[in-house]
């Protein structure tokens, strides 16, 4: 089985409030808000990635191996002491991510 390589491109646009309202209305029939969306407000997703003292995980990742892993702490919104955050070990094998640990902290 061949490994397909792709490049990710992002294009970001500044839009006015009228365009935002239009797009949000159009998308709402295809999408729904997740459980972290409170009162239809936007919220931040904060990620902290961990590595070794020698940056071993990112160094291996740059080499594009068949297998790699990441350790990530994620929160939805700016977390307070009592909020739930998620510790995840992400393993990627043959270009497919597998979330092996999704633990609430």
N, CA, C and O atoms as a MOPAC input file, in Angstrom:
PM7 MOZYME 1SCF
protein

 N      0.84500 1    -1.18400 1     0.00000 1
 C      0.00000 1     0.00000 1     0.00000 1
 C      0.88400 1     1.23900 1     0.00000 1
 O      1.75400 1     1.37700 1     0.86000 1
 N      0.68000 1     2.11200 1    -0.92300 1
 C      1.48500 1     3.32900 1    -1.03700 1
 C      1.06400 1     4.35500 1     0.00500 1
 O     -0.11400 1     4.46700 1     0.34300 1
 N      2.02700 1     5.09000 1     0.50300 1
 C      1.75000 1     6.17400 1     1.43400 1
 C      1.55600 1     7.44000 1     0.62500 1
 O      2.42300 1     7.83300 1    -0.15600 1
 N      0.41000 1     8.07300 1     0.82000 1
 C      0.13700 1     9.30800 1     0.10800 1
 C      0.59300 1    10.48500 1     0.96100 1
 O      0.26900 1    10.56600 1     2.14500 1
 N      1.33000 1    11.37300 1     0.36500 1
 C      1.81200 1    12.55200 1     1.06200 1
 C      1.01600 1    13.74500 1     0.56600 1
 O      0.75800 1    13.87400 1    -0.63000 1
 N      0.63100 1    14.61000 1     1.48000 1
 C     -0.10100 1    15.79900 1     1.08100 1
 C      0.47800 1    17.00700 1     1.80600 1
 O      1.12300 1    16.88000 1     2.84700 1
 N      0.24000 1    18.14700 1     1.24600 1
 C      0.61800 1    19.40600 1     1.87500 1
 C     -0.64800 1    20.08700 1     2.36100 1
 O     -1.66700 1    20.09900 1     1.67100 1
 N     -0.57400 1    20.64400 1     3.53700 1
 C     -1.71500 1    21.36100 1     4.09200 1
 C     -1.51600 1    22.84500 1     3.83800 1
 O     -0.45000 1    23.39500 1     4.11700 1
 N     -2.54000 1    23.48300 1     3.31300 1
 C     -2.49500 1    24.91000 1     3.05900 1
 C     -3.64100 1    25.56400 1     3.80900 1
 O     -4.74900 1    25.03000 1     3.84900 1
 N     -3.37900 1    26.69900 1     4.39200 1
 C     -4.41600 1    27.46000 1     5.07400 1
 C     -4.50600 1    28.83100 1     4.43600 1
 O     -3.49400 1    29.47900 1     4.16900 1
 N     -5.72200 1    29.25400 1     4.20000 1
 C     -5.96500 1    30.61300 1     3.74500 1
 C     -6.87800 1    31.25900 1     4.76600 1
 O     -7.92800 1    30.71300 1     5.10400 1
 N     -6.48800 1    32.39800 1     5.24600 1
 C     -7.26400 1    33.09700 1     6.26500 1
 C     -7.73100 1    34.43100 1     5.70000 1
 O     -6.99600 1    35.12400 1     4.99700 1
 N     -8.95300 1    34.76500 1     6.02000 1
 C     -9.54800 1    35.98500 1     5.50000 1
 C    -10.13100 1    36.80300 1     6.64400 1
 O    -10.65900 1    36.25200 1     7.61000 1
 N    -10.03400 1    38.08900 1     6.52900 1
 C    -10.71700 1    38.98200 1     7.45500 1
 C    -12.06300 1    39.29900 1     6.82600 1
 O    -12.13800 1    39.75000 1     5.68300 1
 N    -13.12800 1    39.05700 1     7.58700 1
 C    -14.47200 1    39.30100 1     7.06900 1
 C    -15.21400 1    40.24700 1     8.00200 1
 O    -14.88300 1    40.36000 1     9.18300 1
 N    -16.20600 1    40.91400 1     7.46600 1
 C    -16.99900 1    41.82900 1     8.28900 1
 C    -18.10900 1    41.04700 1     8.99700 1
 O    -18.33200 1    39.86900 1     8.71900 1
 N    -18.78500 1    41.71500 1     9.90000 1
 C    -19.80800 1    41.05900 1    10.71300 1
 C    -20.98800 1    40.55100 1     9.87300 1
 O    -21.56300 1    39.50700 1    10.18000 1
 N    -21.33900 1    41.27400 1     8.83700 1
 C    -22.44200 1    40.86200 1     7.96900 1
 C    -22.10500 1    39.53000 1     7.27300 1
 O    -22.94900 1    38.63800 1     7.18800 1
 N    -20.88100 1    39.41000 1     6.78400 1
 C    -20.44500 1    38.16300 1     6.14300 1
 C    -20.38900 1    37.02400 1     7.15000 1
 O    -20.77400 1    35.89700 1     6.84000 1
 N    -19.91200 1    37.31600 1     8.35100 1
 C    -19.88300 1    36.29400 1     9.41300 1
 C    -21.28700 1    35.78100 1     9.70900 1
 O    -21.50100 1    34.57300 1     9.80000 1
 N    -22.23300 1    36.68400 1     9.85600 1
 C    -23.61900 1    36.28500 1    10.11900 1
 C    -24.17400 1    35.43800 1     8.98400 1
 O    -24.84700 1    34.43600 1     9.22900 1
 N    -23.89900 1    35.83200 1     7.74700 1
 C    -24.35900 1    35.08300 1     6.58500 1
 C    -23.78900 1    33.66700 1     6.58400 1
 O    -24.52700 1    32.69400 1     6.42500 1
 N    -22.47300 1    33.55600 1     6.76400 1
 C    -21.82200 1    32.23600 1     6.75400 1
 C    -22.30100 1    31.36200 1     7.90800 1
 O    -22.54800 1    30.16900 1     7.72900 1
 N    -22.43000 1    31.95600 1     9.08500 1
 C    -22.89600 1    31.19700 1    10.24400 1
 C    -24.30100 1    30.66100 1    10.01500 1
 O    -24.59300 1    29.51300 1    10.35000 1
 N    -25.15900 1    31.47700 1     9.45200 1
 C    -26.53200 1    31.04800 1     9.15500 1
 C    -26.54100 1    29.91600 1     8.12800 1
 O    -27.25800 1    28.93000 1     8.29600 1
 N    -25.75400 1    30.05600 1     7.07900 1
 C    -25.69400 1    29.02300 1     6.03200 1
 C    -25.14300 1    27.70500 1     6.56300 1
 O    -25.64500 1    26.63700 1     6.21200 1
 N    -24.12600 1    27.77100 1     7.39700 1
 C    -23.50500 1    26.55400 1     7.91800 1
 C    -24.36300 1    25.86900 1     8.97400 1
 O    -24.24400 1    24.66100 1     9.17600 1
 N    -25.21600 1    26.61400 1     9.64200 1
 C    -25.98400 1    26.05700 1    10.76200 1
 C    -26.90300 1    24.91300 1    10.34200 1
 O    -27.22800 1    24.06100 1    11.16800 1
 N    -27.32600 1    24.87200 1     9.09200 1
 C    -28.17200 1    23.76500 1     8.64800 1
 C    -27.36100 1    22.49400 1     8.37800 1
 O    -27.93100 1    21.41300 1     8.23900 1
 N    -26.03600 1    22.62300 1     8.30400 1
 C    -25.15700 1    21.47800 1     8.05300 1
 C    -24.35100 1    21.06700 1     9.28300 1
 O    -23.83200 1    19.95300 1     9.34300 1
 N    -24.24800 1    21.94500 1    10.24000 1
 C    -23.38600 1    21.71100 1    11.39000 1
 C    -24.13400 1    22.04100 1    12.67100 1
 O    -25.12500 1    22.77300 1    12.66300 1
 N    -23.64600 1    21.49300 1    13.75900 1
 C    -24.21100 1    21.84300 1    15.06300 1
 C    -23.06800 1    22.18700 1    16.00800 1
 O    -21.93000 1    21.75700 1    15.81500 1
 N    -23.38400 1    22.95500 1    17.01600 1
 C    -22.36000 1    23.33900 1    17.97800 1
 C    -22.00500 1    22.15100 1    18.86300 1
 O    -22.83100 1    21.26500 1    19.08600 1
 N    -20.79100 1    22.13700 1    19.35800 1
 C    -20.38300 1    21.05400 1    20.24000 1
 C    -20.75700 1    21.36700 1    21.68100 1
 O    -21.27000 1    22.44700 1    21.97600 1
 N    -20.50000 1    20.42900 1    22.56600 1
 C    -20.92700 1    20.58500 1    23.96000 1
 C    -20.16900 1    21.68100 1    24.70600 1
 O    -20.59100 1    22.08300 1    25.79000 1
 N    -19.07400 1    22.16600 1    24.15900 1
 C    -18.30300 1    23.21400 1    24.81700 1
 C    -18.78500 1    24.60700 1    24.44200 1
 O    -18.37400 1    25.58900 1    25.06100 1
 N    -19.64300 1    24.70600 1    23.44800 1
 C    -20.17200 1    25.98300 1    23.01700 1
 C    -21.27600 1    26.39300 1    23.98100 1
 O    -22.31300 1    25.73500 1    24.07000 1
 N    -21.04800 1    27.47700 1    24.69400 1
 C    -22.03500 1    27.94900 1    25.66400 1
 C    -22.63200 1    29.24600 1    25.16100 1
 O    -21.90600 1    30.18400 1    24.83400 1
 N    -23.92400 1    29.30200 1    25.09800 1
 C    -24.64000 1    30.51700 1    24.69300 1
 C    -24.25700 1    30.99800 1    23.29500 1
 O    -24.26300 1    32.19900 1    23.02700 1
 N    -23.92700 1    30.06800 1    22.41100 1
 C    -23.55900 1    30.37600 1    21.02900 1
 C    -22.38300 1    31.34300 1    20.92800 1
 O    -22.29000 1    32.10900 1    19.96900 1
 N    -21.50000 1    31.31000 1    21.89900 1
 C    -20.32400 1    32.17200 1    21.89700 1
 C    -19.13700 1    31.42400 1    21.31900 1
 O    -19.05900 1    30.19900 1    21.41600 1
 N    -18.20600 1    32.16600 1    20.71500 1
 C    -16.95900 1    31.56700 1    20.27500 1
 C    -16.11700 1    31.26400 1    21.50900 1
 O    -16.26900 1    31.92000 1    22.54000 1
 N    -15.24600 1    30.29000 1    21.41300 1
 C    -14.37800 1    29.96500 1    22.53900 1
 C    -13.01600 1    29.52900 1    22.01700 1
 O    -12.87100 1    29.14100 1    20.85800 1
 N    -12.03700 1    29.59900 1    22.88300 1
 C    -10.67600 1    29.21100 1    22.53000 1
 C    -10.46300 1    27.73200 1    22.75800 1
 O    -11.07800 1    27.13500 1    23.64100 1
 N     -9.60200 1    27.14900 1    21.97100 1
 C     -9.10400 1    25.80500 1    22.22300 1
 C     -7.61000 1    25.97300 1    22.46900 1
 O     -6.87400 1    26.44000 1    21.60000 1
 N     -7.17400 1    25.58700 1    23.66000 1
 C     -5.77400 1    25.76200 1    24.02900 1
 C     -5.06900 1    24.41000 1    24.02300 1
 O     -5.55800 1    23.44800 1    24.61600 1
 N     -3.92400 1    24.33800 1    23.35500 1
 C     -3.13500 1    23.10900 1    23.27600 1
 C     -1.74200 1    23.35600 1    23.82400 1
 O     -1.13300 1    24.39500 1    23.56700 1
 N     -1.24700 1    22.39200 1    24.58200 1
 C      0.14800 1    22.39900 1    25.01900 1
 C      0.71600 1    21.05300 1    24.60600 1
 O      0.20800 1    20.00800 1    25.01300 1
 N      1.77100 1    21.07500 1    23.79600 1
 C      2.43300 1    19.84300 1    23.36300 1
 C      3.68300 1    19.65000 1    24.20600 1
 O      4.42700 1    20.59700 1    24.45700 1
 N      3.90800 1    18.41400 1    24.64000 1
 C      5.06200 1    18.08200 1    25.45900 1
 C      6.08900 1    17.31100 1    24.64100 1
 O      5.74700 1    16.59700 1    23.69800 1
 N      7.34000 1    17.46600 1    25.01500 1
 C      8.42800 1    16.79400 1    24.31700 1
 C      9.52300 1    16.48900 1    25.32900 1
 O      9.42800 1    16.87400 1    26.49500 1
 N     10.54400 1    15.80800 1    24.88400 1
 C     11.69000 1    15.50800 1    25.74500 1
 C     12.59300 1    16.73200 1    25.83800 1
 O     12.39100 1    17.71300 1    25.12200 1
 N     13.58400 1    16.67600 1    26.71500 1
 C     14.53500 1    17.78400 1    26.85100 1
 C     15.27300 1    18.05700 1    25.54300 1
 O     15.65700 1    19.19300 1    25.26600 1
 N     15.46800 1    17.02100 1    24.74800 1
 C     16.18700 1    17.15100 1    23.47400 1
 C     15.24900 1    17.31100 1    22.27800 1
 O     15.68500 1    17.19000 1    21.13300 1
 N     13.97100 1    17.58000 1    22.53000 1
 C     12.97500 1    17.75100 1    21.45900 1
 C     12.90400 1    16.52800 1    20.54800 1
 O     12.78800 1    16.65400 1    19.32900 1
 N     12.97500 1    15.36600 1    21.14400 1
 C     13.01600 1    14.11700 1    20.37700 1
 C     11.74600 1    13.87600 1    19.55700 1
 O     11.82700 1    13.41900 1    18.41700 1
 N     10.58900 1    14.17700 1    20.12000 1
 C      9.33500 1    13.90300 1    19.40200 1
 C      9.20400 1    14.75700 1    18.14400 1
 O      8.84000 1    14.24900 1    17.08300 1
 N      9.49400 1    16.03400 1    18.25600 1
 C      9.36700 1    16.88800 1    17.06900 1
 C     10.45800 1    16.57400 1    16.05100 1
 O     10.21600 1    16.64000 1    14.84600 1
 N     11.64900 1    16.23600 1    16.52100 1
 C     12.72500 1    15.89400 1    15.58000 1
 C     12.35300 1    14.66000 1    14.75900 1
 O     12.57200 1    14.62600 1    13.54800 1
 N     11.79200 1    13.65500 1    15.41700 1
 C     11.36400 1    12.45200 1    14.69400 1
 C     10.21000 1    12.78000 1    13.74500 1
 O     10.15100 1    12.26700 1    12.62800 1
 N      9.30900 1    13.62800 1    14.19300 1
 C      8.14900 1    13.98000 1    13.37700 1
 C      8.56600 1    14.67200 1    12.08300 1
 O      7.98000 1    14.42200 1    11.02900 1
 N      9.55900 1    15.52700 1    12.15500 1
 C     10.04200 1    16.25200 1    10.97700 1
 C     10.60800 1    15.29000 1     9.92800 1
 O     10.56700 1    15.56800 1     8.72900 1
 N     11.13200 1    14.16700 1    10.39400 1
 C     11.68600 1    13.17100 1     9.47300 1
 C     10.60900 1    12.38000 1     8.73800 1
 O     10.92400 1    11.57300 1     7.86300 1
 N      9.35000 1    12.60300 1     9.08200 1
 C      8.19600 1    11.93200 1     8.46700 1
 C      8.28800 1    10.40200 1     8.51300 1
 O      8.24100 1     9.74000 1     7.47600 1
 N      8.42100 1     9.85000 1     9.72000 1
 C      8.48200 1     8.39200 1     9.84000 1
 C      7.09600 1     7.76700 1     9.63600 1
 O      6.08500 1     8.47000 1     9.62600 1
 N      7.06200 1     6.47400 1     9.47800 1
 C      5.78100 1     5.76700 1     9.35300 1
 C      5.02700 1     5.82500 1    10.67900 1
 O      3.79700 1     5.88400 1    10.68700 1
 N      5.74800 1     5.80800 1    11.79400 1
 C      5.13000 1     5.87500 1    13.11800 1
 C      5.67100 1     7.08100 1    13.87500 1
 O      6.87800 1     7.32000 1    13.90500 1
 N      4.77100 1     7.83200 1    14.48200 1
 C      5.18400 1     8.91400 1    15.37300 1
 C      4.09500 1     9.13900 1    16.41100 1
 O      2.96400 1     8.67600 1    16.26200 1
 N      4.46100 1     9.86100 1    17.46600 1
 C      3.48600 1    10.11600 1    18.51600 1
 C      3.67100 1    11.51400 1    19.08800 1
 O      4.74000 1    12.11600 1    18.99000 1
 N      2.58200 1    12.01300 1    19.69500 1
 C      2.57000 1    13.33200 1    20.31800 1
 C      1.86600 1    13.21200 1    21.66100 1
 O      0.98400 1    12.37400 1    21.84500 1
 N      2.27100 1    14.06300 1    22.59100 1
 C      1.60700 1    14.14100 1    23.88800 1
 C      1.04900 1    15.55700 1    24.00100 1
 O      1.79500 1    16.53500 1    23.96400 1
 N     -0.27700 1    15.65300 1    24.14100 1
 C     -0.93300 1    16.95700 1    24.09200 1
 C     -1.88000 1    17.12600 1    25.26900 1
 O     -2.58300 1    16.19700 1    25.66600 1
 N     -1.88100 1    18.33100 1    25.81600 1
 C     -2.86100 1    18.73900 1    26.81700 1
 C     -3.77800 1    19.74400 1    26.13700 1
 O     -3.29900 1    20.72500 1    25.56700 1
 N     -5.09000 1    19.51900 1    26.18500 1
 C     -6.03600 1    20.38800 1    25.47700 1
 C     -7.13300 1    20.84000 1    26.42500 1
 O     -7.62400 1    20.07300 1    27.25300 1
 N     -7.50500 1    22.11500 1    26.28100 1
 C     -8.65700 1    22.63000 1    27.02000 1
 C     -9.54900 1    23.39800 1    26.05300 1
 O     -9.09600 1    23.93700 1    25.04400 1
 N    -10.80500 1    23.42600 1    26.39000 1
 C    -11.78100 1    24.17400 1    25.61000 1
 C    -12.13300 1    25.41400 1    26.41500 1
 O    -12.70600 1    25.31800 1    27.50100 1
 N    -11.79000 1    26.56700 1    25.88100 1
 C    -11.89100 1    27.79800 1    26.64700 1
 C    -10.62500 1    27.95200 1    27.48100 1
 O     -9.79200 1    27.04600 1    27.53300 1
 N    -10.48900 1    29.09100 1    28.12500 1
 C     -9.34500 1    29.30800 1    29.00800 1
 C     -9.66200 1    28.59300 1    30.31500 1
 O    -10.60500 1    28.97100 1    31.01000 1
 N     -8.88400 1    27.55900 1    30.66000 1
 C     -9.27100 1    26.72300 1    31.80300 1
 C     -9.05300 1    27.39300 1    33.15300 1
 O     -8.08100 1    28.11600 1    33.37100 1
 N     -9.97800 1    27.12800 1    34.02900 1
 C     -9.85300 1    27.49000 1    35.43700 1
 C     -9.42400 1    26.22300 1    36.18500 1
 O     -9.44200 1    25.13300 1    35.61300 1
 N     -9.04900 1    26.35300 1    37.42500 1
 C     -8.56000 1    25.21600 1    38.20800 1
 C     -9.56100 1    24.06100 1    38.24000 1
 O     -9.15800 1    22.89800 1    38.22100 1
 N    -10.83900 1    24.36100 1    38.28900 1
 C    -11.86300 1    23.31300 1    38.40700 1
 C    -12.33600 1    22.76400 1    37.06300 1
 O    -13.15700 1    21.84700 1    37.04100 1
 N    -11.84500 1    23.29300 1    35.94500 1
 C    -12.29900 1    22.86600 1    34.62000 1
 C    -11.67100 1    21.53900 1    34.19300 1
 O    -10.63000 1    21.12800 1    34.70700 1
 N    -12.32300 1    20.89300 1    33.25500 1
 C    -11.82100 1    19.65200 1    32.67300 1
 C    -10.84800 1    19.97900 1    31.55400 1
 O    -11.13700 1    20.80800 1    30.69100 1
 N     -9.69400 1    19.32400 1    31.57300 1
 C     -8.74500 1    19.39800 1    30.46600 1
 C     -8.44200 1    17.97100 1    30.04100 1
 O     -8.67300 1    17.03500 1    30.80700 1
 N     -7.92900 1    17.79500 1    28.83600 1
 C     -7.72800 1    16.47100 1    28.27600 1
 C     -6.26000 1    16.23500 1    27.97300 1
 O     -5.61500 1    17.03600 1    27.29800 1
 N     -5.74000 1    15.12700 1    28.48000 1
 C     -4.39200 1    14.70400 1    28.17000 1
 C     -4.50000 1    13.61000 1    27.12200 1
 O     -5.17300 1    12.60300 1    27.34400 1
 N     -3.84200 1    13.79700 1    25.97700 1
 C     -3.98900 1    12.86300 1    24.86600 1
 C     -2.62600 1    12.40300 1    24.37800 1
 O     -1.70900 1    13.20600 1    24.20400 1
 N     -2.50700 1    11.11500 1    24.16200 1
 C     -1.35500 1    10.56900 1    23.46400 1
 C     -1.83700 1    10.26000 1    22.06100 1
 O     -2.69400 1     9.39800 1    21.86300 1
 N     -1.29000 1    10.96000 1    21.09900 1
 C     -1.71200 1    10.78000 1    19.71000 1
 C     -0.64100 1     9.96300 1    19.00700 1
 O      0.53000 1    10.34100 1    18.97800 1
 N     -1.05300 1     8.85500 1    18.45100 1
 C     -0.12800 1     7.99000 1    17.72200 1
 C     -0.52800 1     7.98200 1    16.26100 1
 O     -1.69600 1     7.80500 1    15.91500 1
 N      0.45700 1     8.17600 1    15.42000 1
 C      0.19400 1     8.18800 1    13.99000 1
 C      1.00300 1     7.06700 1    13.36100 1
 O      2.23100 1     7.03200 1    13.43900 1
 N      0.27700 1     6.15500 1    12.73800 1
 C      0.91000 1     5.03200 1    12.06600 1
 C      0.36400 1     4.95500 1    10.66000 1
 O     -0.84700 1     4.98500 1    10.44500 1
 N      1.26500 1     4.85500 1     9.71200 1
 C      0.85600 1     4.77500 1     8.30600 1
 C     -0.06300 1     5.93200 1     7.93600 1
 O     -1.02000 1     5.76600 1     7.18000 1
 N      0.24800 1     7.12200 1     8.48800 1
 C     -0.43000 1     8.37600 1     8.19500 1
 C     -1.86200 1     8.45200 1     8.70100 1
 O     -2.66200 1     9.22700 1     8.17700 1
 N     -2.19800 1     7.65200 1     9.72100 1
 C     -3.52600 1     7.71000 1    10.31800 1
 C     -3.37500 1     7.97200 1    11.80600 1
 O     -2.70100 1     7.21400 1    12.50400 1
 N     -4.00300 1     9.04900 1    12.30600 1
 C     -3.90300 1     9.35200 1    13.72500 1
 C     -4.83400 1     8.46000 1    14.52600 1
 O     -5.96900 1     8.19600 1    14.12800 1
 N     -4.33300 1     8.00800 1    15.65300 1
 C     -5.12100 1     7.23500 1    16.60600 1
 C     -5.00200 1     7.92600 1    17.95000 1
 O     -3.89700 1     8.12700 1    18.45600 1
 N     -6.12200 1     8.28600 1    18.52300 1
 C     -6.11400 1     8.92800 1    19.83600 1
 C     -6.16500 1     7.81600 1    20.87200 1
 O     -7.22400 1     7.22700 1    21.08600 1
 N     -5.03600 1     7.51500 1    21.52400 1
 C     -4.97000 1     6.35800 1    22.40200 1
 C     -5.34000 1     6.67300 1    23.83800 1
 O     -5.65800 1     5.76200 1    24.60200 1
 N     -5.30700 1     7.92700 1    24.21800 1
 C     -5.61700 1     8.27100 1    25.59600 1
 C     -6.34300 1     9.59200 1    25.59500 1
 O     -5.83800 1    10.59000 1    25.08000 1
 N     -7.50000 1     9.59800 1    26.15700 1
 C     -8.26700 1    10.82800 1    26.28400 1
 C     -8.70500 1    10.89100 1    27.73800 1
 O     -9.80500 1    10.46300 1    28.08600 1
 N     -7.84900 1    11.41800 1    28.56500 1
 C     -8.06100 1    11.39500 1    30.00200 1
 C     -8.40900 1    12.78000 1    30.50100 1
 O     -7.75000 1    13.76300 1    30.16200 1
 N     -9.44000 1    12.84600 1    31.30100 1
 C     -9.81700 1    14.13700 1    31.89800 1
 C     -8.89100 1    14.38700 1    33.07000 1
 O     -8.63800 1    13.49000 1    33.87300 1
 N     -8.38100 1    15.61900 1    33.16800 1
 C     -7.53600 1    16.00200 1    34.30600 1
 C     -8.33600 1    16.82400 1    35.26300 1
 O     -7.81600 1    17.25200 1    36.29300 1

